[in-house]
Amino acid sequence: MADPSTYPPSADLISELLMGMRIDGVRYRRIQLTAPCGIRFGNDADADGGWAQFHFVARGTVFLRSPAGVAHKLAAGDAALLPRGGAHGLLSAPDLPARDLAGFQAHTICERVEMVRACDGDACPQSGAVVFSGCMAFDLGGMHPLLALMPEVMSVATLLDRNPEILPMLEAMEREACAGRAGFAAILARLADVVAASIIRGWVECGCGEATGWVQALRDPRLGRVILAMHRDPGRAWTLAELAAQMGASRSVFAERFLAATGTTPLRYLTDLRMRLAAGWIARDRQSIDSVAERLGYASQAAFSRAFKRVTGHPPGVARGASA
């Protein structure tokens, strides 16, 4: 009998998890880079620190030096996503030093999009590389535990055979980034969001690479049914016995398997899921705290607020204020 931990996640579970994923571009840049040159991104001290980073090479070749110091060669048409961000560089050669992005000349093209020239101004239009970069905020919803398990650099090249529909988007990005037509910046920003989401979806569909731990629950069909049930009905007053019945096991066996696979108990997982959903509904969707509490099955706003503060460290009103 095959080991359930080697199965890919079920299509139903993937669809449910991806339903809650949101990728929002915070800032984009069209970068013209001529050798020899190196640009450093994602320092904790700068404006992009802590965000995910997306890079698409529209023309030429660059080297992406990862936060761990590994050099990845990116040719025209290649895209890479750093889901956890971190200090990294784009270089014209792999062994070059990198200079902080803030030190290069930039001017605004439109809202949230800048043009950066990391080279000799006379040479940029005719030579070198053109890169479109995005600084992104991830709300992974139910996939939140996967963020820590993702590779530091995720390449679109590894997904093209399985997901050929990405190729036309990359080709469209290349045309828009190089031609500089009216409205190109807004179109590039939207395409970048879609390609980044496609990279994450492809990684999940392929079984999450070499990731273990929480992913074991996604790969086990019986545990996957439990997680799917919780995500589809997070406001239900689930008991341990009801969740074990979803798996078709005793309470003790279910609890032991769930803890071993996810690192947390079933009811703690459910509470954490509810609070992640609540934070998004309050901050992003502007729902009232009362309605969120009712939607998630809490008998009172006070009970919900206590649970929210216990999990997040602050009352739900702070989440609303942060979005104002």
BELNORNOR-V747405 format. One line per field, one symbol per residue. phi: phi as a letter, one per 40 degrees, with the letter a starting at -180 (. if undefined). burial: 1 if it has 9 or more other C-alpha atoms within 8 Angstrom, else 0. A space follows every 10 residues. Layout:
phi: ???
burial: ???
This chain:
phi: .ccdcccccc cccdccccdc cbbbccabac bbbbccaabb bgcdccccdg ccbbbbccag bbbcccdcgc cbcbcdgcbb bbcbggcabb bcacbccbbd dccbcaacca dgbbbbbbac dccdcbagbb bbbbbbbbbc fccdccdccc ccbbbcccbc ccbcccdccc cccccccccg cdgccccccc ccdccccccc ccccccggfc cbgdcdcccc dccdcccccc ccacccccbc cccccccgbc cccccccccc cbgacdccdc cccdccccdc cccccgcccc ccdcccgcca cccccccccc ccgacccccc cccc
burial: 0001001111 0011011101 1010111111 1111001111 1111000111 1111111111 1111111000 1001111111 1111111111 1111010101 0001000100 0011111110 0011000111 1111111111 1110011001 0111110011 0000010011 1011111100 0001101110 1110111110 1111101100 0011111111 1111111111 1001100001 0011111011 1001100111 1111110011 1111111111 1110001010 0111011101 1011111110 0000110011 0000
